[in-house]
Amino acid sequence: MTKESKNSGKSSTTNVTATRDKYWKRILIVDDNPDITNTFKVGIENASKSVAVHTHNDPRIALLDFEPNFYDLLLIDIDMPYIDGFHLSERILEIDINVKICFMSAGEINRDAMREIHPSISLGCFIKKPVDIDHLIDRIMKELD
């Protein structure tokens, strides 16, 4: 079984079975800023050799490539073109109700207003950008436990 990934317009193939066997946890980062996804990926994978990190810079492609029961945690930026993070997470939760989601944003978020607009989304995990990589890793590891 293979999985096509079209990150930043490039296509690559990942062997899903090998990824499941080699790593204990899998994370998907969706952020329209490639510098953020690359920095987070390198930082997380350097901190824990048992975590595989996949990234997408286009939420539309992330949604097309998403597989149920594959990822343990998603890190999703809220403010993205085409599909904002809340709508992306709603669509993903229709595919996989069990996946954990952490939202990321550089802006301030009114959680009460967001709960009214998106009642099906848990806003328990929220990461404020910019974030220190050590704090990010600590938060991710707590979510994965």
C-alpha positions as CSV (number, residue, x, y, z in Angstrom):
1,M,0.0,0.0,0.0
2,T,1.4,3.4,-0.9
3,K,0.3,6.9,-0.2
4,E,0.8,9.8,-2.7
5,S,1.9,13.1,-1.2
6,K,1.8,16.3,-3.1
7,N,3.5,18.7,-0.7
8,S,4.3,22.1,-2.1
9,G,3.5,20.9,-5.6
10,K,5.9,18.0,-5.5
11,S,4.8,14.4,-5.5
12,S,6.4,11.8,-3.4
13,T,5.4,8.3,-2.4
14,T,5.5,7.0,1.2
15,N,5.2,3.4,2.0
16,V,2.3,3.5,4.6
17,T,3.0,0.0,5.9
18,A,6.7,0.7,6.5
19,T,5.8,4.0,8.2
20,R,3.4,2.2,10.5
21,D,6.0,-0.5,11.4
22,K,8.9,1.8,11.9
23,Y,7.3,4.6,14.1
24,W,5.1,4.5,17.1
25,K,3.4,7.8,16.5
26,R,2.5,9.7,13.3
27,I,1.9,13.5,13.1
28,L,0.5,15.5,10.3
29,I,1.3,19.2,10.2
30,V,-0.8,21.5,7.9
31,D,0.4,25.0,7.6
32,D,0.5,27.3,4.5
33,N,4.0,28.4,5.5
34,P,6.7,25.9,4.4
35,D,9.2,27.4,6.8
36,I,7.0,26.5,9.7
37,T,6.2,22.9,8.5
38,N,9.9,22.2,7.8
39,T,11.1,23.7,11.1
40,F,8.5,21.8,13.1
41,K,9.2,18.5,11.2
42,V,12.9,18.6,11.7
43,G,12.6,19.7,15.4
44,I,10.1,17.0,16.2
45,E,11.8,14.2,14.4
46,N,15.2,15.1,15.9
47,A,13.7,15.1,19.4
48,S,12.0,11.7,19.1
49,K,13.1,9.0,16.7
50,S,9.8,7.2,17.3
51,V,7.7,10.0,15.7
52,A,7.1,10.3,12.0
53,V,6.1,13.8,10.8
54,H,4.2,14.4,7.5
55,T,3.6,17.9,6.3
56,H,1.3,19.7,3.9
57,N,1.3,23.4,2.9
58,D,-2.0,23.3,1.1
59,P,-5.0,22.2,3.2
60,R,-6.9,21.0,0.1
61,I,-4.2,18.5,-0.7
62,A,-3.9,17.5,3.0
63,L,-7.6,16.7,2.9
64,L,-7.3,14.7,-0.3
65,D,-4.4,12.7,1.1
66,F,-5.8,12.1,4.6
67,E,-6.2,8.5,5.6
68,P,-8.4,7.4,8.5
69,N,-6.7,5.6,11.4
70,F,-3.2,6.6,10.2
71,Y,-2.3,9.8,12.1
72,D,-2.2,10.1,15.9
73,L,-2.1,13.9,16.0
74,L,-2.7,16.7,13.6
75,L,-1.2,20.2,14.0
76,I,-3.4,22.5,12.0
77,D,-2.9,26.2,11.4
78,I,-6.1,28.2,11.7
79,D,-5.5,30.9,9.2
80,M,-4.8,29.3,5.8
81,P,-6.0,30.0,2.2
82,Y,-8.7,27.9,0.6
83,I,-9.8,26.0,3.7
84,D,-9.3,27.5,7.2
85,G,-8.1,25.2,10.0
86,F,-11.5,24.8,11.6
87,H,-13.2,23.8,8.4
88,L,-10.3,21.4,7.6
89,S,-10.6,19.8,11.0
90,E,-14.3,19.4,10.6
91,R,-13.9,17.6,7.3
92,I,-11.1,15.4,8.7
93,L,-13.2,14.5,11.7
94,E,-15.8,13.2,9.3
95,I,-13.2,10.8,8.0
96,D,-11.5,9.9,11.3
97,I,-13.4,10.8,14.5
98,N,-10.6,9.5,16.7
99,V,-7.7,11.7,15.5
100,K,-6.4,14.3,18.0
101,I,-6.1,17.8,16.7
102,C,-4.0,20.8,18.0
103,F,-4.7,24.1,16.4
104,M,-2.0,26.7,15.8
105,S,-2.2,30.4,15.3
106,A,-0.2,33.6,15.5
107,G,-3.4,35.5,16.1
108,E,-5.7,35.7,19.1
109,I,-8.6,33.3,19.1
110,N,-11.9,33.9,21.0
111,R,-12.5,30.3,22.1
112,D,-16.1,31.0,23.1
113,A,-17.0,32.5,19.8
114,M,-15.2,29.6,18.0
115,R,-17.2,27.0,20.0
116,E,-20.4,28.7,18.9
117,I,-19.4,28.6,15.3
118,H,-17.8,25.2,15.4
119,P,-19.5,23.2,18.2
120,S,-18.1,19.9,17.1
121,I,-14.5,20.9,17.4
122,S,-12.5,20.6,20.7
123,L,-10.3,23.6,21.3
124,G,-8.5,21.9,24.1
125,C,-5.1,21.9,22.4
126,F,-4.1,25.3,21.1
127,I,-0.5,26.3,20.2
128,K,0.3,30.0,20.0
129,K,2.9,30.9,17.3
130,P,5.7,31.7,17.4
131,V,6.5,28.8,19.6
132,D,9.7,27.6,21.1
133,I,10.5,24.2,19.6
134,D,11.1,22.7,23.1
135,H,7.6,23.9,24.2
136,L,6.1,22.6,21.0
137,I,7.6,19.1,21.5
138,D,6.5,19.0,25.2
139,R,3.0,19.9,24.2
140,I,2.9,17.3,21.4
141,M,4.3,14.6,23.6
142,K,1.6,15.3,26.2
143,E,-1.1,15.1,23.6
144,L,0.3,11.8,22.3
145,D,0.3,10.2,25.7
